[in-house]
Amino acid sequence: MDTMEDLQKKKKQQFIRVVLTEILMAMSVLCLTAFLTLLVLGYSIGDGWKIERSGLVQINSTPTGAVVTIDGEEELLTRTNLSKSYSSGLHKVVLSKDGYDTWEKEINVTEGYYYRLKYPRLFLTEKTDRVIGDLSKYNILAKSPNNNSLLALDRTEGLKFSLINLNGEKMTITSVDGTSIFRGGKEAAIEFYEWSASGEKVLVRSSYDEKVEWVLVDLKNIEETVNLTTTFGVDFEKIRFENGSASRVLAIIDGNLREINIGENELSKVLVAGVSDFTNNGEEIIYLTKANEEGERRVGVYKEGEKSGTKLYTVKNPKAVVKMAVGTYYEDDFLGIAVDDEMMIYQGTLPSYGESAKQMSLVIEKQLDFVVQEMKIKGDGELIFARNGAKVAVMDAEAFDVISYEMEDENAKWLDDFMLYSVKGGNITVWDFDGINKRVLVETNAAIQNNVMMTGNGKWLYYLDAESQLVAVKIG
């Protein structure tokens, strides 16, 4: 039988064990937390138990399930789409899949950062094609934002807007009569300008007898179509949609930036005076003013409902060619400004009225070998694309670099948001925005440069041949 002294001794030993256990558990939790924190920050254990910092890479592909090879070593049991840590520095990524061609790119992984490679496309090595319709009576204007239909004009009887809806090897056409919409009637020259985000409305420019008018065509309900020029009795110098529903548009009228509420038939007060050009990311408007007495122009931002604009940049050369593009990539605003051959990229938050322009930081400044004539946002905000004919400079927000190259065809067009194409000698050649992964998808049959379309899922390519027959090609 234990004495009181023995019991006290056992209690003391038990207390010590409990304290040691809790200390060990606390240390384990701290070590695990530190380990997980280091993993999140990109640290890993390399060869020889050396601690090194890496970056996380996410690799997607269309189609999914491609084999991923990094620096010549195949990732075992891994297919796209994947996320994995790699050491900082240059790595060669190769994607392959049975029955498809390969895709490759050298990427620069930055320690502690997340690199998203989301746009790679692989195409079938054995493609099949089939004629699915005769479009000889149609004048193709544009492809829809979702890449599933073509907007066309049919002038055989009046002036009809037609949507050519594509689904694999099938084609359906819906038409609405727009003859009475335009003062020039059937003879009006129609130029496509911009789609609404939904793809249900389109801005077009009509000209006849040296007169110009702007029309907002409602393809779902033609009775809701609005001739903006005749309705508001003004001449538009430039016009763009402001919101996704196409209920409001922005316009330069008599050198002033104004807003039009379509549903209310209201023309706003002057938002910014003395404007020569603008672009917008929804309700955030980047504008360029006309030169003042000192010959300076101002690039500024105006936000919906504010008192006035906020200056972002001063262009001191009154004769310089100025181009602008603005978009959002994840949580940051990106603003591209090109002044002649100088390309500047700003990142941050576009300031509201009264706030400092320093919220936008100059992150890239690049001297190009050409004067920028076109600048636009592509790739869901990831890319700022500058161009003059065949010469290209593109800022990739993932790589955080500007890539410059010269295309073989100055008439190249966008196939999707990350890929361009060219039609030469009947061949349709495609390549990524950075000039690599060039591939021929169609040989010796395509005829018209502007009428090539790829569906969003990358499975079908459509084009017109020399007889204006619409051909569907199974590419994915």
Phi and psi in degrees as a GROMACS rama.xvg file:
@    title "Ramachandran Plot"
@    xaxis  label "Phi"
@    yaxis  label "Psi"
@TYPE xy
-69.4183  138.877  ASP-2
-81.4548  170.561  THR-3
-59.1198  -36.4339  MET-4
-65.1149  -39.2539  GLU-5
-65.3039  -41.8839  ASP-6
-62.3098  -42.6739  LEU-7
-63.6956  -37.0413  GLN-8
-64.7712  -42.5974  LYS-9
-64.5467  -40.4808  LYS-10
-62.3918  -40.6802  LYS-11
-62.6047  -42.6945  LYS-12
-64.8391  -40.7183  GLN-13
-64.9407  -40.1478  GLN-14
-61.801  -42.7919  PHE-15
-62.7892  -42.2216  ILE-16
-62.7351  -42.4539  ARG-17
-62.4468  -44.9056  VAL-18
-62.7727  -45.1366  VAL-19
-62.5567  -41.4731  LEU-20
-61.4307  -44.2564  THR-21
-65.955  -38.2863  GLU-22
-63.0977  -44.471  ILE-23
-64.2291  -40.754  LEU-24
-63.9383  -43.8083  MET-25
-62.4485  -42.6892  ALA-26
-64.1816  -37.5961  MET-27
-64.3362  -43.2502  SER-28
-63.1411  -42.8278  VAL-29
-62.806  -43.7294  LEU-30
-64.2889  -43.3292  CYS-31
-63.9326  -42.8943  LEU-32
-61.4899  -43.7045  THR-33
-63.5834  -41.2202  ALA-34
-63.3137  -46.358  PHE-35
-65.5449  -37.8876  LEU-36
-62.1556  -42.5765  THR-37
-64.1681  -37.7785  LEU-38
-63.01  -45.7785  LEU-39
-61.3583  -36.8546  VAL-40
-78.1281  -3.14976  LEU-41
97.5722  10.162  GLY-42
-86.4458  143.981  TYR-43
-149.257  169.237  SER-44
-99.0636  118.775  ILE-45
-97.328  -158.495  GLY-46
-61.0377  140.926  ASP-47
68.4762  25.0922  GLY-48
57.5799  30.3591  TRP-49
-87.2308  129.218  LYS-50
-79.4404  125.776  ILE-51
-135.166  157.542  GLU-52
-101.056  138.037  ARG-53
-125.458  -178.756  SER-54
-125.982  154.949  GLY-55
-92.6546  130.87  LEU-56
-118.317  127.98  VAL-57
-107.735  124.493  GLN-58
-119.7  118.496  ILE-59
-112.585  165.928  ASN-60
-156.633  157.626  SER-61
-122.792  114.762  THR-62
-74.117  165.126  PRO-63
-73.8139  171.375  THR-64
83.3335  17.5435  GLY-65
-76.3264  148.739  ALA-66
-73.9602  133.271  VAL-67
-104.076  123.578  VAL-68
-118.797  124.073  THR-69
-114.61  121.441  ILE-70
53.2988  38.8616  ASP-71
84.6567  -2.38727  GLY-72
-112.671  123.596  GLU-73
-72.6572  134.933  GLU-74
-76.7408  109.718  GLU-75
-65.5273  138.784  LEU-76
55.9661  24.0175  LEU-77
-126.536  132.995  THR-78
-133.274  162.277  ARG-79
-69.0711  140.236  THR-80
-96.6537  138.79  ASN-81
-141.971  159.15  LEU-82
-130.053  128.295  SER-83
-153.628  150.53  LYS-84
-84.8613  138.574  SER-85
-134.215  151.263  TYR-86
-63.487  151.864  SER-87
-65.5464  150.101  SER-88
119.906  -170.917  GLY-89
-81.0519  136.981  LEU-90
-138.546  139.237  HIS-91
-95.6257  120.537  LYS-92
-103.741  127.435  VAL-93
-124.925  128.382  VAL-94
-113.048  134.538  LEU-95
-145.52  155.15  SER-96
-156.2  140.382  LYS-97
-55.3004  129.736  ASP-98
87.7699  -3.84236  GLY-99
-122.676  161.608  TYR-100
-75.0724  179.669  ASP-101
-106.458  160.042  THR-102
-131.937  137.185  TRP-103
-146.209  153.249  GLU-104
-162.232  143.897  LYS-105
-95.0921  122.772  GLU-106
-114.813  152.093  ILE-107
-108.015  105.985  ASN-108
-83.6103  128.957  VAL-109
-103.814  132.569  THR-110
-60.538  132.534  GLU-111
81.3345  3.34364  GLY-112
-116.673  163.504  TYR-113
-107.59  117.762  TYR-114
-107.631  119.211  TYR-115
-104.245  118.929  ARG-116
-111.53  88.4225  LEU-117
-108.433  -4.75781  LYS-118
-107.366  -5.39056  TYR-119
-55.4595  135.488  PRO-120
-123.498  136.036  ARG-121
-112.245  141.009  LEU-122
-117.194  148.935  PHE-123
-57.3318  138.805  LEU-124
-77.1931  -31.0051  THR-125
-108.461  106.134  GLU-126
-103.185  148.423  LYS-127
-119.699  146.263  THR-128
-135.116  163.887  ASP-129
-160.428  136.74  ARG-130
-73.7457  127.852  VAL-131
-117.462  -2.30488  ILE-132
178.332  157.765  GLY-133
-100.04  118.125  ASP-134
-115.01  26.2439  LEU-135
-64.5366  -24.0301  SER-136
-89.9396  0.11204  LYS-137
-106.309  145.02  TYR-138
-105.64  107.901  ASN-139
-74.4498  126.149  ILE-140
-97.5422  -45.1192  LEU-141
-167.442  162.568  ALA-142
-98.7492  150.519  LYS-143
-72.1177  160.576  SER-144
-59.1702  -31.9263  PRO-145
-88.0725  3.88829  ASN-146
58.8721  31.3973  ASN-147
-116.473  -0.724741  ASN-148
-154.899  161.393  SER-149
-115.289  138.827  LEU-150
-93.9669  128.537  LEU-151
-139.113  161.962  ALA-152
-111.208  138.406  LEU-153
-120.516  113.254  ASP-154
-105.591  12.2533  ARG-155
-66.8138  -35.9399  THR-156
-135.207  97.1156  GLU-157
75.2676  -140.369  GLY-158
-138.613  104.492  LEU-159
-111.112  136.027  LYS-160
-89.1277  128.041  PHE-161
-123.868  135.928  SER-162
-103.125  116.525  LEU-163
-94.3965  101.907  ILE-164
-88.5153  130.615  ASN-165
-116.098  135.957  LEU-166
-149.26  93.0569  ASN-167
64.6199  -122.003  GLY-168
-96.5621  18.058  GLU-169
-117.236  153.896  LYS-170
-143.678  131.564  MET-171
-127.107  149.593  THR-172
-127.404  127.626  ILE-173
-117.836  137.439  THR-174
-130.271  149.173  SER-175
-130.5  140.646  VAL-176
-83.3072  121.226  ASP-177
-115.799  16.1579  GLY-178
-57.0568  -44.4802  THR-179
-77.7487  -9.44684  SER-180
-71.8242  -35.7637  ILE-181
-103.608  137.391  PHE-182
-64.6779  -24.4811  ARG-183
-83.0953  -4.50312  GLY-184
57.6697  -141.204  GLY-185
-61.9096  -26.4286  LYS-186
-86.3688  -4.4672  GLU-187
-63.4633  137.962  ALA-188
-86.6911  119.711  ALA-189
-106.687  128.826  ILE-190
-122.479  122.869  GLU-191
-65.9127  142.157  PHE-192
-123.6  -52.8762  TYR-193
-160.315  141.675  GLU-194
-87.348  150.674  TRP-195
-75.8913  162.475  SER-196
-61.5202  -32.8638  ALA-197
-77.578  -17.7267  SER-198
79.8668  8.25081  GLY-199
-95.9528  -16.4596  GLU-200
-131  155.394  LYS-201
-146.198  139.38  VAL-202
-90.807  129.262  LEU-203
-130.173  154.83  VAL-204
-111.868  124.668  ARG-205
-112.594  139.436  SER-206
-136.208  144.134  SER-207
-163.491  142.806  TYR-208
44.9051  42.0996  ASP-209
63.5822  14.3555  GLU-210
-102.084  149.984  LYS-211
-127.65  137.279  VAL-212
-141.597  151.342  GLU-213
-110.231  134.22  TRP-214
-130.9  134.295  VAL-215
-99.0248  104.451  LEU-216
-90.7662  126.294  VAL-217
-96.3289  107.498  ASP-218
-76.9417  -17.4601  LEU-219
-86.9334  -35.0445  LYS-220
-140.751  92.3681  ASN-221
-60.6302  -24.3637  ILE-222
-67.4766  -19.9784  GLU-223
-89.747  3.11357  GLU-224
-64.0812  140.24  THR-225
-123.259  123.563  VAL-226
-84.2537  100.597  ASN-227
-65.3335  -34.9084  LEU-228
-66.3645  -47.3504  THR-229
-76.5153  -32.7522  THR-230
-65.7062  -42.1939  THR-231
-104.29  -7.88825  PHE-232
62.6347  34.8621  GLY-233
-130.53  161.878  VAL-234
-100.59  126.635  ASP-235
-94.6195  129.069  PHE-236
-86.613  -33.191  GLU-237
-156.69  149.056  LYS-238
-149.555  142.183  ILE-239
-150.281  153.723  ARG-240
-67.0341  143.863  PHE-241
-98.9804  -37.5057  GLU-242
-128.353  168.044  ASN-243
-65.685  -28.5047  GLY-244
-82.2529  -6.83069  SER-245
63.4118  24.9264  ALA-246
-83.2883  -13.7934  SER-247
-136.257  144.968  ARG-248
-129.215  155.882  VAL-249
-107.638  146.163  LEU-250
-152.581  151.933  ALA-251
-98.5396  120.598  ILE-252
-127.698  120.317  ILE-253
53.3747  36.7983  ASP-254
80.6752  6.90479  GLY-255
-118.827  143.372  ASN-256
-84.3166  125.52  LEU-257
-138.453  167.432  ARG-258
-119.501  143.843  GLU-259
-118.488  124.824  ILE-260
-91.7525  107.757  ASN-261
-64.5776  -47.1688  ILE-262
-63.0917  -35.6822  GLY-263
-95.0458  -2.56271  GLU-264
53.245  43.8542  ASN-265
-114.199  135.014  GLU-266
-105.737  122.423  LEU-267
-72.7067  172.244  SER-268
-66.0306  173.417  LYS-269
-68.8965  122.292  VAL-270
-81.1669  -47.734  LEU-271
-141.163  130.676  VAL-272
-91.0475  152.845  ALA-273
66.1196  47.1608  GLY-274
-102.091  135.016  VAL-275
-105.298  -21.9403  SER-276
-160.175  158.884  ASP-277
-158.902  161.026  PHE-278
-142.344  167.379  THR-279
-150.528  155.193  ASN-280
-119.93  82.3991  ASN-281
68.2909  -125.036  GLY-282
-87.4333  0.610475  GLU-283
-94.843  116.687  GLU-284
-113.577  125.928  ILE-285
-101.686  125.428  ILE-286
-126.835  159.33  TYR-287
-121.785  123.94  LEU-288
-84.938  165.86  THR-289
-74.9722  162.205  LYS-290
-67.3418  139.59  ALA-291
-87.4963  -169.891  ASN-292
-63.1122  -27.1312  GLU-293
-86.112  0.406078  GLU-294
82.5956  10.9654  GLY-295
-94.6172  145.359  GLU-296
-118.195  155.895  ARG-297
-120.883  129.893  ARG-298
-95.1861  124.342  VAL-299
-138.787  174.653  GLY-300
-123.017  136.705  VAL-301
-124.159  133.302  TYR-302
-114.311  146.517  LYS-303
-46.4547  126.558  GLU-304
84.2027  -0.970978  GLY-305
-84.8735  165.248  GLU-306
-67.3973  -41.0509  LYS-307
-161.536  -170.251  SER-308
-92.8893  171.318  GLY-309
-122.249  127.833  THR-310
-69.2802  136.015  LYS-311
-114.167  -34.7606  LEU-312
-157.296  146.218  TYR-313
-111.868  125.376  THR-314
-96.8799  114.521  VAL-315
-88.3616  -21.5601  LYS-316
-91.327  111.73  ASN-317
-67.4566  -17.653  PRO-318
-99.9768  -0.878542  LYS-319
-67.7738  146.002  ALA-320
-81.3219  122.548  VAL-321
-118.431  127.586  VAL-322
-127.746  148.461  LYS-323
-137.983  150.976  MET-324
-151.663  140.555  ALA-325
-139.677  140.36  VAL-326
-159.311  177.472  GLY-327
-123.794  130.154  THR-328
-123.713  113.669  TYR-329
54.0677  -119.239  TYR-330
-100.245  2.05229  GLU-331
-108.119  141.465  ASP-332
-82.2658  138.883  ASP-333
-121.386  129.089  PHE-334
-121.839  124.465  LEU-335
-105.723  130.501  GLY-336
-128.586  125.846  ILE-337
-115.959  126.147  ALA-338
-118.017  105.666  VAL-339
55.0292  -112.733  ASP-340
-104.584  15.8151  ASP-341
-107.746  124.817  GLU-342
-110.855  125.005  MET-343
-122.321  135.064  MET-344
-118.983  125.685  ILE-345
-111.485  143.749  TYR-346
-132.441  143.822  GLN-347
147.832  -135.853  GLY-348
-124.991  122.459  THR-349
-60.0503  127.351  LEU-350
-72.7705  149.689  PRO-351
-86.7494  171.641  SER-352
-58.4433  129.977  TYR-353
91.0441  -11.9716  GLY-354
-89.5307  163.53  GLU-355
-77.9538  139.263  SER-356
-69.228  -9.64059  ALA-357
-70.0685  -5.79396  LYS-358
-65.1184  -19.0881  GLN-359
-104.309  121.967  MET-360
-103.056  138.03  SER-361
-73.9092  110.516  LEU-362
-104.833  -24.0119  VAL-363
-141.623  131.94  ILE-364
-131.996  120.53  GLU-365
-132.256  129.433  LYS-366
-89.876  121.982  GLN-367
-99.8064  169.724  LEU-368
-101.439  22.0426  ASP-369
-153.452  157.192  PHE-370
-83.8223  124.896  VAL-371
-71.3361  125.762  VAL-372
-109.794  -13.5629  GLN-373
-148.726  135.604  GLU-374
-141.662  132.344  MET-375
-150.108  161.215  LYS-376
-91.2601  133.651  ILE-377
-136.338  174.15  LYS-378
63.2785  41.4762  GLY-379
55.3532  34.7309  ASP-380
96.2233  -9.20321  GLY-381
-72.7848  -30.9741  GLU-382
-114.281  139.427  LEU-383
-115.073  114.078  ILE-384
-108.414  118.037  PHE-385
-112.281  145.002  ALA-386
-154.97  149.321  ARG-387
-142.93  97.7956  ASN-388
63.7228  -119.455  GLY-389
-87.0015  -12.0842  ALA-390
-87.1461  135.107  LYS-391
-134.36  143.869  VAL-392
-137.643  127.054  ALA-393
-131.956  129.807  VAL-394
-93.8511  121.883  MET-395
-103.059  114.862  ASP-396
-66.5654  -22.9447  ALA-397
-75.5991  -48.7741  GLU-398
-77.2979  -18.1518  ALA-399
51.7048  55.0022  PHE-400
-154.015  161.151  ASP-401
-107.174  123.007  VAL-402
-104.437  128.811  ILE-403
-116.718  139.11  SER-404
-161.739  171.935  TYR-405
-119.286  125.844  GLU-406
-79.3084  158.192  MET-407
-76.718  -16.8656  GLU-408
-131.943  116.583  ASP-409
-71.4144  -12.3623  GLU-410
-98.2593  13.3802  ASN-411
-56.9074  145.189  ALA-412
-121.201  168.957  LYS-413
-84.5183  130.206  TRP-414
-90.6146  -42.0938  LEU-415
-143.853  -161.833  ASP-416
-78.2688  -6.37459  ASP-417
-128.816  -1.23531  PHE-418
-135.384  139.895  MET-419
-110.106  166.292  LEU-420
-144.992  162.215  TYR-421
-141.165  145.393  SER-422
-114.966  114.854  VAL-423
-141.966  130.747  LYS-424
58.926  28.3128  GLY-425
84.9121  -11.4017  GLY-426
-86.5658  142.027  ASN-427
-107.461  112.779  ILE-428
-110.56  136.827  THR-429
-122.424  156.1  VAL-430
-157.779  159.539  TRP-431
-72.3671  163.698  ASP-432
-55.3584  -26.1443  PHE-433
-93.4747  8.02451  ASP-434
90.6605  -0.603477  GLY-435
-105.453  176.581  ILE-436
57.6255  47.4656  ASN-437
-75.2786  130.392  LYS-438
-144.52  147.358  ARG-439
-95.9425  120.15  VAL-440
-96.641  -30.8164  LEU-441
-135.247  137.908  VAL-442
-118.173  129.013  GLU-443
62.7285  23.8202  THR-444
-133.749  -26.923  ASN-445
-73.057  148.674  ALA-446
-121.643  -37.4149  ALA-447
-118.736  127.496  ILE-448
-62.0735  -40.9021  GLN-449
-82.5062  -7.63726  ASN-450
-114.445  46.8793  ASN-451
-113.468  132.649  VAL-452
-141.821  139.428  MET-453
-118.631  133.847  MET-454
-65.8037  156.223  THR-455
-60.0789  -30.6368  GLY-456
-83.0551  0.43722  ASN-457
71.7625  15.3919  GLY-458
-91.2034  -27.3652  LYS-459
-131.662  143.514  TRP-460
-121.221  136.847  LEU-461
-122.964  142.45  TYR-462
-155.382  163.685  TYR-463
-97.8655  134.863  LEU-464
-90.7121  -174.308  ASP-465
-63.7074  -22.0124  ALA-466
-98.4161  15.8286  GLU-467
60.8408  29.6053  SER-468
-88.3537  134.349  GLN-469
-82.4217  123.034  LEU-470
-110.907  133.657  VAL-471
-104.447  130.658  ALA-472
-119.221  125.783  VAL-473
-80.663  110.846  LYS-474
-115.472  -8.24889  ILE-475
